[in-house]
Amino acid sequence: MKVIAMIPARYSASRFPGKLMKDLGGKSVIVRTYEAALQTNLFEEVYVVTDSDVIFKAIDQVGGKVIMSKTEHECGSDRIAEAVEFIAADIVVNVQGDEPFIDAISLSKLINVFKVDVKKEIDLASLKVQITNKKDIENPNNVKVITDVNNLALYFSRSVIPFHRDKEVSVKYYKHKGVYAFRKQALLDFYKTPMTPLEAAEKIEAIRYQEIGKKIKMVETTIEAVGIDTPEDLEKAKQYLNKHV
């Protein structure tokens, strides 16, 4: 089973333009992410997929594998699918370009889903983390996920799911972390399918996989990533780097 990593890397970002090229301890954020993915030793190959000449050159200069997107894309799955179509691979892991401190333990758990899936019934694996704060649960920016008893995703939503009608029954809420491992074919099927109705309504790409019949296995993690979405996040990342690296 050949496992590769793809790091989608857009230069533009509404909240923090050019964040992937910001300096983080003497290296750009995207270079740190690329090198961290290599250092996990989980992947046979690691690629950065970008729409930016600047990012392309940054990865190329450190001897990295980098692919330029041919067209504009709505989401990371589309960008990765275009790039991976002619690359030999069984499992493709989407590594977030703005999370330079990679959670190798959780990624390993995602890959293991496919190692034990001898009947090849699972199309995707993704991460969830329990949330307990009321504001976090009600925040539409936090995508919630509910699963069946086998941890297969039933639905993703920006709304509060499940609805806690019977207060005598205990309910757990889980936030979906947008880290995926795909069977290559599932990724290509997604890419060749137009945006689906519920996906369009919620603006959650995982729903398209469900609407076209793909099975998504959710893996619980307790590790919150150090992501960089704002200048303040970058300062926190610098402090984290100084303490842990």
C-alpha positions, 0 to 999 in steps of 0.5 A: 500500500503506497501512502503519499502526502499532499499539501495544498498551498494557496498563497491567498488567504482572506484573513491572513494573505501570504501566511504560508510564506511568513517567516517562522524561525528562519524558514517559511511556514510552508517549508516547515510544514513540508519538512515536518511531513517528511520527518514523520516517515509516514509517507513514501512521497510528500508533495506541495500543490500550489497556485503560487509561483512564490510557494513553488520556488520556495519548495523547489529551492529546498529540493522538495516535490512541488506541483503547480495547479493548472486551474483554480479550485474551490477546495483542497480536495479538488486541488489535490485530486488534479495533482494526484490523478497521474501519480501512483498511490493507494492512499493520499493524505491531505496535510494542512499547509498552515499547520507546521507542527504535524500531529504524526500520531493522528496521521498514523491512526488515519493511515491505519484505518486502511491497513486494517480495512481488508475488504476495502470498504472505507473510502476516507478517514478523517479526524474529530475532536470532542468539544464541550464549550457551549460557544464552540458547539454553537459556533458555525465556524466549527463543523460538527460531525455525528457518527454511527456506532462504528464511527462512520460519519452520518453527517457534518454540519455547521449547526448544532448536531445532535439536537439535545432534546432529552436532557436526561440523556448524555450527549457528546459533541465533536468538531471535525478537523479537516485532515483527511486520508483518501483512497485515490479513487474516492478523491478522483470521484469527488473531483469529477462530481459537481458540487452537491446540494447539501455541500453547497448549502453548508459549504462543507466538502466532506458532505459531497463525499457522503452525497455520492455514497462514500464511507468516511471513518472518523478517528477521535483525537485529543490533539488540537493542531497549532494552525496559522490563520491570523498574525496572532496565530503566527506569533503563537506558533513562534512561541511554540517553536521556541519551546518545542523544537 
